[in-house]
Amino acid sequence: WHNAWDLMPEKLRRNCNASCSALLPAWNNALSGEPRMAFSIIIPAWNLWETTLACLRSLAAQDEGEALLAEVLVVDNGSTDATATELAAAGEALFGSRFTRLRLEENLGFAAGCNAGARAARGSLLLFLNNDTTVASPWLAPLHEALQNDGVGAAGPLLLYPDGRNQHCGICFSLFG
């Protein structure tokens, strides 16, 4: 067993602030030798049940198989609509044991929802996804490939508006400058 902090490159530890603490549980899970998911897809949600359901259905339809096995965690940020009552059953129907619903009793905000999801994640890679997103294949494999490059610490996908126009062309961040 190794502590993730000890294995972080020195430069990253010097630049790490309190926000890094949310990443350490997933990194430690990856180092523990336990079976793990490649990705933990973390979706913070507050109300907008139909939008969240469309997101989940698009994920299920684009499942890229065992090579990129992913768990799906939806953080219900104190929803008062059908999200509160329908999410667990829908998620389990779509993803089986790879689905987790985290219920926060009140809306703690987007950042707190992301952090709660990160703490509960079992995957070695964290993917934060807005609940108003729908995905198209291939979407996960290119992100996984980018993250396999030495020094890449974060990657973002191509984002398209619903009419097909580019919103964002994707991005990678290096841990080492």
C-alpha positions in Angstrom: 0.0 0.0 0.0 1.2 3.5 -0.9 0.0 6.9 0.0 -0.9 8.8 -3.2 0.6 12.0 -1.8 4.0 10.4 -1.5 3.8 9.2 -5.1 2.9 12.6 -6.5 5.7 14.4 -8.3 7.3 17.0 -6.1 6.4 19.9 -8.4 2.7 18.9 -8.3 2.8 18.6 -4.5 4.3 22.1 -4.2 1.5 23.5 -6.5 -1.3 21.5 -5.0 -3.8 23.3 -2.8 -6.9 22.2 -0.9 -8.8 21.4 -4.1 -6.4 18.5 -4.7 -7.7 16.7 -1.6 -10.8 15.7 -3.6 -8.6 13.8 -6.0 -6.6 11.8 -3.5 -9.3 9.2 -2.7 -9.6 8.1 -6.3 -5.8 8.0 -6.7 -5.5 5.9 -3.6 -8.2 3.6 -4.8 -6.3 3.2 -8.0 -3.1 2.2 -6.1 -4.8 -0.2 -3.7 -4.8 -3.1 -6.0 -8.5 -3.5 -5.7 -10.6 -4.0 -8.9 -11.3 -0.6 -10.3 -13.1 1.3 -13.0 -11.1 3.1 -15.6 -13.3 6.2 -15.3 -15.6 7.6 -12.7 -18.1 9.8 -14.5 -19.4 12.3 -11.9 -22.6 14.2 -12.8 -23.8 16.8 -10.3 -27.6 17.4 -10.7 -30.1 19.7 -9.1 -33.6 19.2 -10.4 -34.1 19.1 -14.2 -35.0 15.3 -14.1 -35.8 15.0 -17.8 -32.4 16.6 -18.7 -30.5 14.4 -16.4 -32.3 11.3 -17.7 -31.4 12.3 -21.3 -27.8 12.6 -20.2 -27.8 9.1 -18.6 -29.5 7.5 -21.6 -26.9 9.0 -23.9 -24.1 7.6 -21.7 -25.8 4.1 -21.7 -26.2 4.2 -25.5 -22.5 5.1 -26.1 -21.0 2.6 -23.6 -17.6 1.9 -25.1 -17.3 -1.5 -23.5 -15.0 -3.3 -21.0 -11.8 -1.6 -22.2 -13.0 1.7 -20.8 -15.3 0.4 -18.0 -16.8 3.4 -16.2 -18.9 3.9 -13.1 -21.5 6.6 -13.2 -22.1 8.6 -10.1 -24.9 11.2 -10.0 -24.8 13.6 -7.1 -28.3 14.7 -6.4 -27.8 18.1 -4.9 -31.0 18.3 -2.9 -33.4 18.0 -5.9 -37.1 18.6 -5.2 -38.5 17.3 -8.5 -38.6 13.8 -9.9 -34.8 13.5 -9.7 -35.3 12.8 -6.0 -37.6 9.8 -6.6 -36.7 8.5 -10.1 -32.9 8.7 -10.3 -31.9 5.5 -8.4 -34.2 3.2 -10.3 -33.3 4.7 -13.7 -29.6 4.7 -13.1 -29.6 1.1 -11.9 -31.7 0.0 -14.9 -29.3 1.7 -17.3 -25.9 0.8 -15.6 -26.6 -1.9 -13.0 -23.9 -2.1 -10.3 -21.8 0.6 -12.1 -24.3 3.3 -11.0 -24.3 5.2 -7.7 -26.7 7.9 -6.6 -25.3 10.2 -3.9 -28.1 12.2 -2.3 -27.3 15.5 -0.6 -30.1 16.7 1.6 -29.8 20.3 0.4 -28.3 22.0 -2.6 -24.7 22.6 -1.6 -23.7 24.0 -5.1 -21.9 22.6 -8.1 -18.4 22.5 -6.6 -19.5 20.7 -3.4 -21.4 18.2 -5.6 -18.3 17.6 -7.7 -16.2 17.1 -4.5 -18.7 14.7 -3.0 -18.6 12.7 -6.2 -14.8 12.7 -6.3 -14.7 11.4 -2.7 -17.0 8.5 -3.6 -15.3 7.6 -6.9 -13.7 4.2 -7.4 -12.2 5.0 -10.8 -8.6 5.8 -11.5 -9.7 8.8 -13.7 -12.3 11.3 -12.8 -14.6 12.7 -15.5 -16.9 15.6 -14.5 -20.0 15.8 -16.7 -22.8 18.4 -16.6 -26.2 16.9 -16.5 -27.3 18.8 -19.6 -24.7 17.0 -21.7 -25.4 14.2 -24.2 -22.5 12.2 -25.6 -21.7 10.9 -29.0 -19.4 8.0 -29.9 -16.5 7.9 -29.7 -16.2 10.2 -26.8 -14.5 8.4 -23.9 -11.7 6.6 -25.8 -10.0 9.9 -27.1 -10.0 11.3 -23.5 -8.5 8.1 -22.2 -5.8 8.1 -24.9 -4.9 11.7 -24.1 -4.6 10.9 -20.5 -2.1 8.1 -21.2 0.5 10.5 -22.3 3.2 11.2 -19.7 2.6 14.5 -17.9 -1.0 15.1 -19.1 -3.0 15.8 -16.0 -6.3 16.8 -17.4 -8.1 16.6 -20.7 -11.4 18.0 -22.1 -13.4 16.8 -25.0 -14.7 18.4 -28.2 -18.0 20.2 -27.3 -20.7 20.9 -29.9 -23.8 23.0 -29.7 -27.0 21.1 -30.4 -27.0 22.5 -34.0 -23.5 20.9 -34.6 -21.4 24.1 -34.3 -18.1 23.9 -32.3 -18.4 25.2 -28.8 -14.9 24.1 -27.7 -12.2 22.1 -29.5 -10.9 20.2 -26.4 -7.9 20.8 -24.2 -5.1 19.0 -22.3 -3.1 20.3 -19.3 0.3 19.1 -18.4 1.3 18.5 -14.8 4.8 19.5 -15.5 4.5 22.9 -17.1 
